[in-house]
């Protein structure tokens, strides 16, 4: 019988992501959906704790329900290189977006521990509980907690069932407050995140790995349209104040404005709730999300202003009321040039061409940049597909990523010797 320790680290990382892609690690029986502070989240933490301890780490759960495994350096209590990603998912998700970066961090420590190696710094593996914002209408709650950048606006939120963030956190084993998870200044030397590309560039160019130069800026809004509900059979068309038809026109306006902008400008309406939700009632209220991104913050902000103006005009024309609340503002986040150079060298050392690229998707690394210098390694994914059960990676690519990460750690160790 083959032991787990006999399997190459890259393949083992993939297999562990696959294991977390099914019950009891999902909140839904027929799809992968692991939301923050849920039973599935708790089950995943139990599995990760075992893998971290097996790799030679001491493990703790911080007040924000982030699982942190620490591998001490040559000097006890030394500042740490942080490696991590998130373990929550979108609804009907793939298995590798987020967890793969955590598994690769664990594999890095397992390799160092097996060789009996200690570095001038400690290594801490972080499994963030929330990045996607799939349960509460604000994303990257956990990395923002660790980085110490949470604002009050992020905390006064509730899920679809009306459960507030504070109440959900209190009911979870963490039993703390998000702000209490902030790391002390000087305790972190850098943050490294490995992640599937979530795009087609690497596959199109026949490359397994890419070095990220920076992450696009994001704005998120929550919009509410209030019209007037009425009987579908007796409310004449000219008299209607239909919130849903107004929302439909607004969604198209969001799309039009993004299409008219530069190539890196994107805008998305990804969530919509219609009330009262009956087949024979004219919709009286619609809530929907708006996500605006660009590599250039000015372009992003100008697009958001144009969207707001267009939606106001539609609301006035249709006789409905529009309220828009900003729920997230993530600035563009360049990766650290010196760390990118080290990652370039590490990628080249495993026989891969060096390819640098920008991330249009948001990642925990963009938040962690407020705490310490950051670097990101992208891994090819089939078809560039992500946020989808068809998400797929090759174990051979993941093995290359592991070797590159170990090379990065070695080079960083030389810098801190």
C-alpha positions as CSV (number, residue, x, y, z in Angstrom):
1,X,0.0,0.0,0.0
2,X,1.3,3.5,-1.0
3,X,1.7,5.9,2.0
4,X,0.6,9.5,1.6
5,X,4.3,10.4,2.2
6,X,5.4,8.4,-0.8
7,X,3.3,10.6,-3.1
8,X,5.0,13.7,-4.7
9,X,4.1,16.9,-2.8
10,X,2.4,18.4,-5.8
11,X,0.1,15.4,-6.4
12,X,-0.6,15.2,-2.7
13,X,-1.6,18.9,-2.7
14,X,-4.1,18.3,-5.6
15,X,-5.4,15.1,-3.8
16,X,-6.1,17.1,-0.7
17,X,-8.0,19.8,-2.6
18,X,-10.0,17.0,-4.2
19,X,-10.8,15.6,-0.7
20,X,-12.0,19.0,0.5
21,X,-14.3,19.2,-2.6
22,X,-16.9,16.8,-1.2
23,X,-18.8,16.1,2.1
24,X,-18.4,17.0,4.9
25,X,-16.5,19.9,3.5
26,X,-19.4,21.5,1.6
27,X,-22.5,23.2,2.8
28,X,-24.6,21.8,-0.1
29,X,-25.1,18.1,-0.9
30,X,-24.9,18.5,-4.7
31,X,-22.2,21.1,-5.2
32,X,-19.1,22.5,-3.6
33,X,-20.0,25.6,-1.5
34,X,-17.9,26.2,1.6
35,X,-19.0,29.4,3.3
36,X,-17.3,31.3,6.1
37,X,-18.1,30.1,9.7
38,X,-20.2,27.2,8.5
39,X,-20.1,23.5,9.4
40,X,-18.2,22.9,6.2
41,X,-15.7,25.5,7.2
42,X,-15.2,23.9,10.6
43,X,-14.8,20.4,9.0
44,X,-12.2,21.8,6.6
45,X,-10.3,23.3,9.6
46,X,-10.1,20.0,11.3
47,X,-8.6,18.3,8.2
48,X,-6.1,21.1,7.7
49,X,-5.1,21.1,11.3
50,X,-4.1,17.4,10.9
51,X,-2.1,18.0,7.7
52,X,-0.3,21.0,9.2
53,X,0.6,19.0,12.3
54,X,1.8,16.1,10.2
55,X,4.0,18.5,8.3
56,X,5.7,19.6,11.6
57,X,3.8,22.8,12.5
58,X,2.2,24.0,15.7
59,X,-1.3,25.1,14.9
60,X,-3.7,27.7,16.2
61,X,-7.0,29.2,15.3
62,X,-7.0,33.0,15.4
63,X,-9.9,35.2,16.5
64,X,-11.1,35.6,12.9
65,X,-11.2,31.8,12.4
66,X,-8.1,31.7,10.3
67,X,-6.1,28.5,10.8
68,X,-2.4,29.3,11.2
69,X,0.4,26.7,11.2
70,X,3.8,27.8,12.4
71,X,7.2,26.2,11.5
72,X,9.8,27.9,13.7
73,X,13.0,29.3,12.3
74,X,16.5,28.7,13.4
75,X,15.9,31.4,16.1
76,X,12.7,31.0,18.2
77,X,10.1,33.7,17.8
78,X,11.7,35.1,14.6
79,X,9.5,37.1,12.2
80,X,7.7,34.9,9.7
81,X,7.4,34.4,6.0
82,X,3.6,34.0,5.5
83,X,2.3,31.6,2.9
84,X,-1.4,31.1,2.3
85,X,-4.7,31.6,0.6
86,X,-8.3,31.1,1.3
87,X,-10.4,27.9,1.9
88,X,-13.9,29.4,1.4
89,X,-15.6,29.1,-2.0
90,X,-18.2,30.6,-4.3
91,X,-21.4,28.6,-4.8
92,X,-21.0,25.6,-7.1
93,X,-17.2,26.1,-7.0
94,X,-14.1,24.3,-8.3
95,X,-11.7,22.6,-5.9
96,X,-8.5,24.6,-6.4
97,X,-9.3,28.3,-6.2
98,X,-7.8,29.1,-2.8
99,X,-7.2,25.7,-1.1
100,X,-4.4,24.8,-3.6
101,X,-2.3,27.7,-2.2
102,X,-2.8,26.5,1.3
103,X,-1.9,22.9,0.4
104,X,1.3,24.1,-1.4
105,X,2.3,26.0,1.7
106,X,1.9,22.9,3.8
107,X,3.9,20.9,1.3
108,X,6.7,23.5,1.5
109,X,6.9,23.1,5.3
110,X,6.7,19.3,5.0
111,X,9.7,19.2,2.7
112,X,11.7,21.5,4.9
113,X,10.8,19.5,8.0
114,X,11.6,16.2,6.3
115,X,15.1,17.6,5.5
116,X,15.5,18.9,9.1
117,X,16.0,22.4,7.8
118,X,15.4,25.6,9.6
119,X,15.6,29.1,8.1
120,X,16.5,32.5,9.4
121,X,12.8,33.2,9.7
122,X,9.8,31.2,10.7
123,X,7.2,30.1,8.2
124,X,3.5,30.4,8.9
125,X,0.8,28.9,6.7
126,X,-2.5,30.8,6.7
127,X,-5.8,29.3,5.7
128,X,-8.1,32.4,5.4
129,X,-11.7,31.6,6.2
130,X,-13.2,34.3,3.9
131,X,-12.0,35.7,0.7
132,X,-14.9,35.3,-1.8
133,X,-17.5,37.1,0.2
134,X,-20.0,34.4,-0.6
135,X,-21.8,34.5,2.7
136,X,-21.5,38.1,3.8
137,X,-21.6,41.0,1.3
138,X,-17.9,42.0,1.9
139,X,-15.0,39.9,0.7
140,X,-11.5,39.3,2.0
141,X,-12.7,39.7,5.6
142,X,-10.1,37.4,7.0
143,X,-7.0,38.7,5.3
144,X,-8.1,42.3,6.1
145,X,-8.4,41.3,9.7
146,X,-4.9,39.9,9.7
147,X,-3.5,42.9,7.9
148,X,-5.3,45.3,10.3
149,X,-7.2,47.1,7.5
150,X,-10.8,46.3,8.5
151,X,-13.2,49.2,8.6
152,X,-16.4,49.5,10.6
153,X,-18.4,49.3,7.3
154,X,-17.2,45.7,6.7
155,X,-18.5,44.4,10.1
156,X,-22.1,45.5,10.1
157,X,-23.3,42.9,7.6
158,X,-25.6,39.9,7.6
159,X,-26.0,36.8,5.4
160,X,-29.1,35.9,3.4
161,X,-30.7,34.3,6.5
162,X,-30.3,37.5,8.5
163,X,-27.5,36.2,10.6
164,X,-25.0,39.0,11.5
165,X,-21.3,38.6,11.1
166,X,-20.6,39.2,14.8
167,X,-23.2,36.6,15.8
168,X,-21.8,34.0,13.4
169,X,-18.3,34.5,14.6
170,X,-19.4,34.3,18.3
171,X,-21.1,30.9,17.5
172,X,-17.9,29.5,15.9
173,X,-15.0,28.0,17.8
174,X,-12.9,31.1,17.2
175,X,-15.2,33.1,19.6
176,X,-13.3,36.3,18.9
177,X,-13.6,39.6,17.1
178,X,-12.2,40.1,13.6
179,X,-10.0,43.0,14.6
180,X,-8.3,40.9,17.2
181,X,-6.6,38.9,14.5
182,X,-4.4,41.8,13.4
183,X,-0.7,40.9,13.3
184,X,1.7,43.0,15.2
185,X,4.1,45.2,13.1
186,X,7.5,43.6,12.5
187,X,6.3,40.0,12.8
188,X,6.0,39.3,9.1
189,X,8.7,39.6,6.5
190,X,6.7,38.8,3.4
191,X,3.5,37.1,2.1
192,X,3.6,34.5,-0.7
193,X,0.4,33.2,-2.4
194,X,0.2,30.5,-4.9
195,X,-3.0,30.4,-6.9
196,X,-4.5,29.0,-10.1
197,X,-4.4,31.7,-12.8
198,X,-8.2,31.8,-13.3
199,X,-7.5,32.9,-16.8
200,X,-6.2,31.5,-20.2
201,X,-2.9,33.2,-20.7
202,X,-0.5,30.5,-19.3
203,X,-2.3,27.7,-21.1
204,X,-2.4,29.6,-24.3
205,X,1.4,30.1,-24.1
206,X,2.1,26.6,-23.0
207,X,3.5,27.7,-19.6
208,X,2.9,26.0,-16.3
209,X,3.8,29.0,-14.1
210,X,3.6,32.8,-14.0
211,X,4.8,35.5,-11.7
212,X,2.2,38.1,-10.8
213,X,3.2,41.8,-11.1
214,X,0.1,43.2,-9.4
215,X,-3.6,42.9,-8.8
216,X,-6.4,45.0,-10.3
217,X,-8.3,47.6,-8.2
218,X,-11.9,46.6,-7.2
219,X,-15.0,48.5,-6.2
220,X,-18.1,46.7,-5.0
221,X,-21.6,48.2,-4.4
222,X,-24.9,46.9,-3.2
223,X,-27.9,48.5,-5.0
224,X,-31.5,48.5,-4.0
225,X,-34.4,49.4,-6.3
226,X,-37.7,50.2,-4.6
227,X,-40.7,50.3,-6.9
228,X,-44.3,49.3,-6.2
229,X,-45.6,45.8,-6.0
230,X,-49.0,45.2,-7.6
231,X,-51.3,42.5,-9.1
232,X,-49.8,41.1,-12.3
233,X,-53.3,40.9,-13.9
234,X,-54.8,44.2,-12.9
235,X,-51.9,46.7,-12.8
236,X,-51.9,48.4,-16.2
237,X,-48.5,48.6,-17.9
238,X,-48.3,52.5,-18.0
239,X,-49.0,52.6,-14.2
240,X,-46.3,50.1,-13.2
241,X,-43.3,50.9,-11.1
242,X,-41.6,47.6,-11.8
243,X,-38.4,47.2,-9.9
244,X,-37.2,44.2,-11.9
245,X,-37.6,45.8,-15.3
246,X,-35.7,48.8,-14.0
247,X,-33.0,46.4,-12.7
248,X,-32.8,44.7,-16.1
249,X,-32.1,48.0,-17.8
250,X,-29.6,49.0,-15.1
251,X,-27.7,45.7,-15.6
252,X,-27.4,46.4,-19.3
253,X,-26.2,49.9,-18.5
254,X,-23.4,48.5,-16.3
255,X,-22.4,46.1,-19.1
256,X,-22.4,48.9,-21.7
257,X,-20.2,51.2,-19.7
258,X,-17.7,48.5,-19.1
259,X,-17.6,47.5,-22.8
260,X,-17.0,51.1,-23.8
261,X,-14.0,51.4,-21.5
262,X,-10.4,50.1,-21.8
263,X,-9.7,46.4,-22.3
264,X,-8.9,45.9,-18.6
265,X,-12.1,47.5,-17.3
266,X,-14.7,44.9,-16.3
267,X,-18.0,45.3,-14.5
268,X,-20.3,42.6,-13.2
269,X,-23.7,42.1,-11.7
270,X,-23.4,38.7,-10.1
271,X,-26.2,38.6,-7.5
272,X,-29.8,39.7,-7.6
273,X,-32.7,39.2,-5.3
274,X,-36.3,39.9,-6.4
275,X,-39.2,40.6,-3.9
276,X,-41.8,39.5,-3.3
277,X,-40.9,36.8,-5.8
278,X,-44.4,35.6,-6.8
279,X,-45.4,34.8,-10.3
280,X,-48.5,36.9,-10.2
281,X,-47.0,40.0,-8.5
282,X,-45.2,42.9,-10.2
283,X,-41.8,43.0,-8.4
284,X,-41.6,45.8,-5.8
285,X,-38.0,45.5,-4.8
286,X,-34.8,44.3,-6.2
287,X,-31.4,44.1,-4.6
288,X,-28.3,43.5,-6.7
289,X,-24.5,43.7,-6.5
290,X,-22.1,45.6,-8.8
291,X,-18.4,44.8,-9.1
292,X,-16.1,47.1,-11.0
293,X,-12.4,46.4,-11.7
294,X,-9.5,47.8,-13.6
295,X,-5.7,47.8,-13.3
296,X,-6.0,51.6,-13.3
297,X,-7.8,53.1,-10.3
298,X,-8.7,56.2,-12.2
299,X,-10.4,54.2,-14.9
300,X,-12.2,52.1,-12.3
301,X,-13.4,55.1,-10.4
302,X,-14.5,57.0,-13.5
303,X,-16.5,53.9,-14.6
304,X,-18.1,53.6,-11.2
305,X,-19.2,57.3,-11.4
306,X,-20.6,56.8,-14.9
307,X,-22.5,53.7,-13.8
308,X,-24.0,55.6,-10.8
309,X,-25.1,58.4,-13.1
310,X,-26.7,56.0,-15.6
311,X,-28.5,54.1,-13.0
312,X,-29.9,57.3,-11.4
313,X,-31.3,58.4,-14.8
314,X,-32.9,55.0,-15.3
315,X,-34.5,55.1,-11.8
316,X,-35.9,58.6,-12.4
317,X,-37.3,57.7,-15.9
318,X,-39.0,54.5,-14.5
319,X,-40.3,56.1,-11.3
320,X,-38.4,53.9,-8.9
321,X,-36.1,54.7,-6.0
322,X,-32.5,53.7,-6.2
323,X,-30.1,53.4,-3.2
324,X,-26.4,52.4,-3.8
325,X,-24.0,51.6,-1.0
326,X,-20.3,51.0,-1.4
327,X,-19.3,47.8,0.4
328,X,-15.7,47.4,-0.7
329,X,-12.8,49.4,-2.1
330,X,-9.7,47.5,-2.8
331,X,-6.8,49.5,-4.3
332,X,-4.6,48.2,-7.1
333,X,-1.8,46.2,-5.5
334,X,1.6,45.9,-7.1
335,X,3.7,43.0,-6.0
336,X,7.1,43.7,-4.4
337,X,9.8,44.1,-7.2
338,X,12.6,42.3,-5.1
339,X,10.3,39.4,-4.3
340,X,9.2,39.2,-8.0
341,X,12.9,38.9,-8.9
342,X,13.4,36.1,-6.5
343,X,10.3,34.3,-7.8
344,X,11.6,34.8,-11.4
345,X,14.8,33.1,-10.4
346,X,13.0,30.2,-8.7
347,X,10.7,29.6,-11.7
348,X,13.7,29.6,-14.0
349,X,15.5,27.2,-11.7
350,X,12.9,24.5,-12.3
351,X,13.2,24.8,-16.1
352,X,10.3,27.1,-16.7
353,X,10.4,30.3,-18.9
354,X,9.8,33.4,-16.8
355,X,6.4,35.0,-17.6
356,X,5.1,38.0,-15.7
357,X,1.4,38.9,-15.8
358,X,-1.3,41.0,-14.1
359,X,-4.1,39.5,-12.1
360,X,-7.6,40.7,-12.9
361,X,-9.0,38.6,-10.1
362,X,-8.7,39.8,-6.5
363,X,-6.6,37.8,-4.0
364,X,-5.7,37.9,-0.4
365,X,-2.2,39.1,-1.4
366,X,-3.6,42.5,-2.4
367,X,-4.8,43.0,1.2
368,X,-1.7,41.6,2.8
369,X,0.4,44.2,1.0
370,X,-0.7,46.6,3.7
371,X,1.1,44.4,6.2
372,X,4.3,43.3,4.4
373,X,5.8,42.9,0.9
374,X,3.9,40.4,-1.3
375,X,4.5,37.9,-4.1
376,X,2.2,35.7,-6.1
377,X,2.8,32.6,-8.2
378,X,0.2,31.6,-10.8
379,X,-0.4,28.0,-11.8
380,X,-1.9,27.0,-15.2
381,X,-5.5,25.9,-15.0
382,X,-7.4,24.1,-17.8
383,X,-9.1,26.4,-20.2
384,X,-8.6,29.3,-17.7
385,X,-11.8,28.1,-16.1
386,X,-12.5,29.0,-12.4
387,X,-15.4,29.5,-10.1
388,X,-16.8,26.4,-11.8
389,X,-16.8,22.7,-11.1
390,X,-14.8,22.2,-14.3
391,X,-11.8,23.9,-12.6
392,X,-8.8,21.6,-13.2
393,X,-5.0,21.6,-12.7
394,X,-2.3,19.1,-13.7
395,X,-0.3,17.6,-10.7
396,X,2.9,18.0,-12.7
397,X,2.3,21.8,-12.9
398,X,1.6,21.8,-9.2
399,X,4.8,19.9,-8.5
400,X,6.7,22.6,-10.5
401,X,5.0,25.3,-8.4
402,X,6.1,23.5,-5.2
403,X,9.7,23.3,-6.4
404,X,9.6,27.0,-7.4
405,X,8.2,28.0,-4.0
406,X,10.9,26.0,-2.2
407,X,13.5,27.8,-4.4
408,X,11.9,31.1,-3.5
409,X,12.2,30.2,0.2
410,X,15.8,29.3,-0.2
411,X,16.7,32.5,-2.0
412,X,14.8,34.6,0.6
413,X,16.7,32.7,3.3
414,X,20.0,33.7,1.7
415,X,18.8,37.3,1.8
416,X,18.1,37.1,5.5
417,X,21.1,35.0,6.5
